[in-house]
C-alpha cells in the first residue's frame, strides 16, 4: 500500500477505529476480547461500546494501516490467542487525531424515553410515569456501575485521564436523575391543565426525591480499565 493511499485511509477512519486504537495506547498487549471488556467497563459510560465483531474489524483495519501489530500466543497457552499492540505510527496518528478539536463534533443525544414522552398524547399518563420510574432505576444501576469502575482503577496512575472521563460520567448520571425526577413533576403539572387527561390513581403521584431510588454513595475518584 502506498503512503498516499494509507493517508487517504487514515482520513476515512471512523471514531470506533480511533477508540479501539485508544484502548491499545495504554501499556500492554491485549486480545480483542480484552479490548471489548475494557470498552464495556469504561467507554460505554460516556461514548459507546462497540460489538466484538466491530472491534476485530477495526483491528484488522489498524493492522493494514500499520497502526497496530499482533502476534499469536505460544504453545504455553492451552488456547492460542492473538494479542494486539499499538505501533509507533499508530501512536503518532492517534495523538494527531486526539489533538484535533475540529473532529470532536457536538454530543449526540438519542433519548428513547423523551421520544415517548413527546408522543405522550397517544399514551396513558400512568404508563408514562411508569416509564420514567423505570428510567430512574436503570440510571441508578448505571451510576453504581460507573462508581464501581472508578473504584477498581483508583490506584493505577496510567488511567488518570480515563478517571476524568468517568468522573464526568458520574456527574452526568446524577444530572439525569434530577432531570427524570423533574419530568415526573412536569407530568403531574401537565395532568392538572384543562384538556389534559388526569393521571391514574393517587398512588401514581410524583414520588418525593429519592422515592424512586436513592443514588448510591460516591466512590473514590478513579477509573476502571480504559
N, C-alpha and C positions, 0 to 999 in steps of 0.2 A: 504493500500500500504506500503510495507516495505521501510526502509530507503535506502537500496541499490538500490531498483527499482526507488525510487524518484531521487537518484543521477544520475542514468542512464538516466532518462527522462530529467533531467536538462541539461546534456551534449548534448541532441538532440534538445534543443530549437533553433528555427530559429531566425534570427535577428528581425523579426517582433514581436515575443513574448517579446524580451527584450525592443523593442521600446515601446510597449504598457505598459509594466511594468514601463518603464522610465516615461511615461506620468503620471502614478499613483504615482510616487515618489514625486511629488510636493504636497504641503499641500491641504487637502480637499478630499472629495469623489466625484466621477463623474460617470455619466451614460455612456454607450457605445457610445451614440450619441454625448455627450460632448467630449469624447475622439477623436472621428472622426473629430469634428470641430477643436479641438486643433491640430491634426495632419495636417489638411488642411491648417492651418494658421501658421505652423512652420516647421514641419518635411519635408513637401514636397519641401521646398526650397533648401534643401541640401541632402536629402536622398530619401524619398518616402512616400507617404501617403497610408496606407492600406485601402482596401474596408471595409465597415461597417461589412460585413459578416466575414471578416478575424479578425477584432477586437473582435467580440463576440466569435469567435472560440478560439482565444488566451486567452481571459478572462476565458473561461471555463477550458482551459488547466492550466492556472496560479492558478485558484482555486483548481484544482485537486492536484497540487503540493504543495498547502499551501502557495503560494506566494501572493495570493490576496484573499480577502474576499468580500462578497456582502450582501446586505440587501434590502428588498423591502420597499418602502415608505409607510407611514401610511395612514389612511383614510382622513387625512387633505388635501391630494393632489387629484385633480379630476381624474387624471390618474396615476395608480400605476407605479412606476419607480424603477428599480434595480440600486443601486449605488454601485460602487466598490471602494475599498481602498487597498493599499499595506499592507502586513503584515511585522512583524519584520524579518521573514525568507526571505521574498521576497526582502526586502531592503538589507539584507546581501548578498543574491545571486546576486542581481543587482550590488552592489558595487564591488563584485568579478569579474563579467563579464566586467564591465566598466573599471576596472583597468588592465585587461589582454590585453596588447597591441598585443599579438600574434594572437588574434582573430579578430583584426580590419580589416586586409586584405587591398589590394590596392583598390583605387577607380575604379569603373566600368563605362566606358563611352560607351553609345549606341546613337550615333548621327545620327538620321534619315536623316537629311539634307546632311551630309557628305557622307552617303551611296549613295544618289542620285547623288551627285557631282562626286563621284568615278566612277559612271556609266554614266558620262556626255556625252560620245561619242554616247549614244543612245537617247539623248535629244536635244532639240533646245536650243541654247545659251540664247535666251531671256527668255525661261521658267526657266532655271537655275537661271538667275538673279532675276526673279520674286520670286522664292522660297527663295532665300537669303533675299530679301526685306521683305517677309512675316515673315521670321525667326527673322529679326531685330525688327519688330513690336511686335511680341509675346514676345521677350526678354524685350523690353521696358515695356510692360504691366506687366510682371513678376517682373521686377525691381521695378516698382511702388508699386506692392503688397508687396514685401519684405520691402520696406521703410515704408509702412503703418503699417505693422506688427511690425516693430521696434518702431514706434511712440506709438502704442497702449499700450505697456507694459513698457515704459521707466521708469515709477515710481515704478515698482514692484521689490523690492530688491531680492526676491526669484528667479527671472528669469535672474540673472546676466550671468550665463553660456549659457542659450539659446540665450542671447543677442550676445555673441561672435560668436555663430554658424550663426546667421542671419547676423551679420556684415560681416562674411566671405562670405555668400551668396550674399550680395550686391556687394562685390568686384568681385565675380565670374561672376555675370551678367554683370558688367561693362567690364570685360575682354572678355566675349562672344560677346559683341557689337563690341569691337575692332577687334576681330577675324573675325566676319562676314563682317565688312567693308573692312578689308584686303582681304578677299576672293573675294569680288566684284572686287577689283583692280587686283587680280590674274586672275580672269576670263577674264578681259579685256586684260591683258598681253598675256594670252594663245591664245586668239582670234586673236592676231596680228601675231602669229607664222605661218610659211608656213605649209600648210596641215591641218590647223585647221579652221573650219568654222568661219566666222566673226560673231560678234554679230548682233542683229537686228538693228532697226532704231537708228539714233543718240540719240534719247531721252532715249534709254536704257543704255546709257553710265553710268559708275560708278558715283553715286552721291557723292557730297562732304561729308565729315564727318559731320553727323548731318542732311543731306538732307533726309535721310530715317527715321528721327525722332531723336530728341534730348533726352538724358537721363534726367528724372525729377530730380530736386534738391534733394540732400541727406536729409533725415530726421534726427531727433535726434537719437543718438545711443540708442538702446533698443531692446526689443524683444516682440513680441506678445505672446500669450499663447504658452507654450511649446508643 
